[in-house]
Amino acid sequence: MRFDYGGLKMGRVVPSPDNCIFALDIGTRTVIGIVALVESGRLRVAAQYAAEHESRSMFDGQIHDIARVADTVLEVKRNLEAKVGFRLTRAAIAAAGRSLVTRQCRVEMEIDGEAEIDAALVNSLETAGVKNAHREVESAGPGSAEKYFCVGYSVVKYYLNNYPITSLIGHRGSLIGADVLATFLPDSVVNGLYSVLRRVGLEPVNLTLEPIAAAEVVIPESLRLLNLALVDIGAGTSDIAISRKGAVVSYGMVPVAGDEITESISEALLVGFDEAEKIKRALEKGGTIGYKDILGVENTITAEEVAALIDPALDRLAAEIAAAIIELNGNEPPRTAFCIGGGSRLPGLTGKLAGKLGIEPQKVAVRGREAVGNLIVDEEGLEGPEGVTVVGIATVAVQRLGQQFIKIKVDGKEFSLFNSGGLSVSSALSMVEFNPRDLIGRNGRNLKFTLNGRPQVVYGGLAKPAEILVNGSRATLKTPIKEGDEITVLRARDGEDARAWVRDFLENPGGISVTLNGEPRVIRPVCILNGAEVPYDSEIKEGDSLDIKTVRTVGDLLEGMDLQDYAIMVNGAAAGPGYELKDGDSVSLFKRSSSGAEEAYRLIAEKKEESDPPGGREWITVRVQRQAGPA
């Protein structure tokens, strides 16, 4: 996105798609959106809108129900579009510090000592620091399936020829360096935000961490010499940033916030979560609060009584936030703590937090938009502490616009990806919701059955693996990608499941033609599938039992007969039961008591005599006993 500061009308810049930034604060309970632009060096909020989730679709800053969160974001988007009169297609967003991992790295770079250091060179130095931090994070948990993405960073200190310096731009030197504090979140958190944006037709233009965004406007550089703590107390998380010695030096998060107080009210008064939330918000006004319990009974309670009920939960909340602040601050309390976010409105919280930190009560203060310098807001509303973070998101986006995202194409579609350093094909595909199943084909299922009592396996077809191309060249999931690259994925193809038919296991399905005692016969295999005779085109299923009976010999042909009582001739020659039949054979069978038996026996004897070896013959005697005829 480019910014055009022209189009003045009555001394004001006219909002347009070219000069505005759409910032979204997607919180556990509320989504806040603003359309802002830069005017005379100040950030001007031209339109703003807030909407609550209709159900608990987020917990502890993590999106659980993407569709419901997207519905709330869409409501905010449409209302803002109606106010500004043009479509919003890109959004700056921030992630809560759930599962936050931070790394501080020192990075150095040798440069041309005669060249003046410019912003591009400083950006390259900072990016190198982020990449080093990213490698440390990835290597810290080998074997973990979770990947981490950088969601923001800050520079603790710059160095010029090994000397600390507040800014490198415009200087000359041979060695520049920086201490970079980079923050990382699991890809599940980041991808959830991306999924919501895609569902409502928005492209991410900038991604940061909520405490980074808040610190940008609540703790400006002029205050960072002081040891300050910033706590963004939302509904599900309390995000923390610590400053001292001119920089923001640490970030953290505790997964407790306003929802813990709401839940304690719900349990104490037997009301639903939404009703408990209304009671909690009414505490600021004091007086008597009316409510309806889960039995439908109308009740009233004073704000003082509610405060007494939530006091233990409030004490625990303050204790956990204070413990995290002290740990992040080197095991000592800060000089002052600023509280923002809707949860900071809880009566009594700042006093308890001061007590847990061990500092004076007046040094823990709630900050609203009045604390943000160089800010103009065109319409009323959201002046309190809940409207600060979204302004910080917009401010960070204006400062870093175009530096954090790269554009690539995946299968012809263009995507903007957060440039967390060291992007590869794998990380790109994960961020555009590419289904990993498309990369790995499945071999076809094998078919197992029994054939003539023996196990038989017909193997399924082999899968065809996926092919990955980057700019038309073969690549792998580990191939690095950069701005403008085009990734093409030829998806894997599953192998076909094995199928088989009875005919596949027949040697001669057409059979053979023989003549038996002058009668022509065609002899074909008989197929028994699961105990029943079936045709040859029957399909075999998993676990079937197939038996194939094939007539191969004279014995097979005459199966079931006692051949000891018969003489056998094939094609006029004597033969035994083991004779293998061939197409066209003529088989004759003579019973010993028949009139033709003597001739058959004589032929058998002659055949035997011809086959005797030279020098010796063995004579056999064939006796035929005729049955006496009628007298």
Disulfide bonds with the S-S distance in Angstrom:
none
